[in-house]
């Protein structure tokens, strides 16, 4: 039984299963109920965070978020997450959630979320295969 998937096949699976979703992420925020806040420096946007609170479940969620690579590692992400968590509290959330990939390309995001206090992991697996 082979568990390793060669890089080419992983890339092909990504292109078929996820790439279009990733390309359309900006459209996900328009008119979606997400509150989007930005970090600015010298009148330029250097980061953003999308936040949503479900009033019935009292669960807040950090959605799409990013910091411009030039400004990464300077506390911008931390400030955005603190703002998002305060936003959630103000809107009645009792639990804050954030999801990210488990692969190496998302390691920096996982570290940033852990730095912001996210420490309860709920494992999830998304399985794919070529047909």
C-alpha positions in Angstrom: 0.0 0.0 0.0 1.4 3.4 -1.0 0.6 6.4 1.2 2.8 9.0 -0.4 1.3 11.0 -3.3 3.8 12.4 -5.7 4.0 16.2 -6.0 2.5 16.1 -9.5 -0.6 14.3 -8.3 -1.0 16.5 -5.3 -0.8 19.6 -7.5 -3.4 18.1 -10.0 -5.8 17.3 -7.1 -5.3 20.8 -5.8 -6.0 22.3 -9.2 -9.2 20.3 -9.6 -10.5 20.4 -6.1 -9.4 23.7 -4.5 -7.8 26.2 -6.9 -11.0 27.8 -8.2 -12.3 28.3 -4.6 -9.0 29.9 -3.6 -9.1 32.2 -6.7 -12.6 33.4 -5.8 -12.0 34.0 -2.1 -12.4 37.8 -2.3 -15.9 37.3 -3.7 -16.8 35.2 -0.7 -16.8 38.3 1.5 -19.0 40.6 -0.6 -22.6 40.6 0.9 -21.9 37.5 2.9 -22.4 38.7 6.5 -18.7 38.8 7.2 -17.5 42.0 8.9 -14.1 42.9 7.3 -11.6 45.1 9.0 -8.3 46.3 7.7 -4.9 47.2 9.1 -3.4 50.3 7.5 0.1 51.9 7.4 0.7 55.2 5.7 -2.8 55.0 4.2 -2.1 51.6 2.6 -3.9 48.4 3.5 -1.4 46.0 4.9 -3.7 43.3 6.3 -7.3 42.3 6.8 -9.5 40.0 8.8 -13.1 38.8 8.3 -15.2 38.0 11.3 -18.7 36.5 11.7 -20.7 35.9 14.9 -23.7 33.6 15.0 -26.1 35.1 17.4 -28.0 31.8 18.0 -24.9 29.6 18.8 -22.8 32.4 20.3 -19.9 31.2 18.1 -17.5 33.7 16.5 -15.4 32.8 13.5 -12.3 34.3 12.0 -12.6 33.8 8.2 -10.3 34.9 5.5 -7.4 37.0 6.7 -4.0 38.0 5.6 -1.0 40.3 6.2 1.0 41.6 3.3 4.3 39.6 3.3 6.4 42.8 3.7 4.7 43.4 7.1 4.6 39.8 8.3 6.2 39.2 11.7 5.7 42.8 12.9 2.5 42.2 15.0 0.0 43.1 12.4 -1.7 39.7 12.4 -1.7 39.7 16.2 -3.4 43.1 16.3 -6.0 42.0 13.7 -6.8 38.8 15.7 -7.1 40.8 19.0 -9.5 43.2 17.2 -11.5 40.2 15.8 -11.7 38.6 19.3 -12.9 41.9 20.8 -15.5 42.2 18.0 -16.7 38.7 18.8 -17.1 39.5 22.5 -18.9 42.7 21.8 -21.4 40.8 19.6 -22.1 38.1 22.2 -19.8 35.3 21.1 -18.7 32.8 23.8 -16.4 30.7 21.6 -14.0 31.8 18.9 -13.1 29.6 16.0 -10.6 29.7 13.1 -9.8 27.0 10.6 -6.6 26.5 8.5 -4.8 23.9 6.6 -2.7 21.2 8.2 0.0 21.3 5.5 3.4 23.0 5.7 2.2 26.0 3.7 -0.2 26.9 6.6 2.3 26.5 9.4 2.8 30.2 9.8 -1.0 30.7 10.1 -1.2 28.0 12.7 1.6 29.6 14.7 -0.2 33.0 14.5 -3.5 31.5 15.7 -1.8 29.8 18.6 0.0 33.0 19.5 -3.5 34.6 19.6 -4.6 32.0 22.1 -6.3 29.4 19.9 -5.3 26.1 21.5 -8.2 23.7 21.3 -7.8 21.6 18.2 -10.7 19.8 16.6 -9.2 17.4 14.1 -10.7 17.3 10.6 -9.6 15.6 7.5 -10.6 16.4 3.9 -9.9 13.4 1.7 -9.5 13.6 -2.1 -8.6 11.3 -4.9 -8.3 11.5 -8.7 -10.9 9.7 -10.7 
